[in-house]
Amino acid sequence: MSADSISVVPDEASRGYYGPDGQPQFFQDPAMDRFAAALVKMAQEFWVVAERLDALERVALQKGLVTKAELHALVDDATVSAEREVALGDFIQRTLGSLREP
């Protein structure tokens, strides 16, 4: 059996939910499927970051390593802001990059 003859579509799946490439297709326009995928990726990324940030802030506050005022002061730091801009560009590529796919 060649790799070309293997279907990625589950046997029990309705054939209307898969495009000609075997990938799930929920909208008539494939761009909408890519957009939906980007939104799901963004939600996943956001939640991971929110959980990790919450954990770090709790540990830092419990250990007396930082105060809430000091955490908020970092928002106005120019160096931190520049580093965050670079990270934002990477984030946008990871989460919205699929919208550029054909």
N, C-alpha and C positions, 0 to 999 in steps of 0.2 A: 504494500500500500504506500503510495507516494504522499509526501506532505501536502501536495495540491489537492488530494482527494479527501483530506480530513476537514470536517466542518467544525467551526467554532460555535455553531448554533445548536443549543440543546435539543434533543429529539422531541421533548414534550413542549417546546416553545412554539408559540404562534409565529408563523413565518412572516406575518405583517410587522413584527417588531424588529426585524433585522434588514439592513441594507444589503446591496449586492456584494459588499466587501465582507459580509458576515458579522459586522459590528452592530451593536444595538442601535436602532434608529427610532426615536420617539416622535420626531417632528418631520414634516415633509421637507423642510429645508435643513440640510446637514449642518449649516452654520448655527442653527438654533441648538442642535445637539452639542456642538462644541461650546457654545455659550453656556448651556446648562452644566456641562462638565467643568467649565471654568468656575462657575458659581459654587459648585460642590467642593472643588479643590480649595477655593478661597475660604469657605466655611470651615473646612478641615484645618487649614493653616491657622486660621484665626483662633479656633478653639485650643489647639496645641499651645500656641503662644500665650493665650489667656491663662491656661492652667499653669504653665511654667512660670509666668510672671507672678501669679498669685502665690505660688510656692516660694519663689525667691524673696518676694516682699515679706511674707510671713516669717521666714527664717531670719532675714536681716533685721526686721523689727523686733522679733523675740530675743535675738542676741544683742540688741542694742547697737548694732553696727551702723545703723542709719535711722534718721527720723523721717516722718512723712514729709516734713518741710524740705528736707534735703533731697528726697526723691523728686518732689515737684520742681525744685530748682534746676534739675538737669534738663528740663524742657527748654530753658532759656540759654543753655550753654551752646555757643557757636560751633565748637569742635564736635560736640556730640550731635548737633543738628546736621552737620556735614556728613558725618559717618552714617547717620540714619537715612539721609537722602540716597546714598549709595545702596544701602540695604533695601530701601524702598524700590529702587530700580530692579534689583534682583527679584524681589517679591512679586512685582508686577509681571516680570517675564515668566516666573514659575506659575503664577496663577492665571494670567490672562494670555499667555503665549499660545495656548491652543486655539485661540480665536484667529490666529494668523495662518493656521494650517488650511490647506486647500480642501 
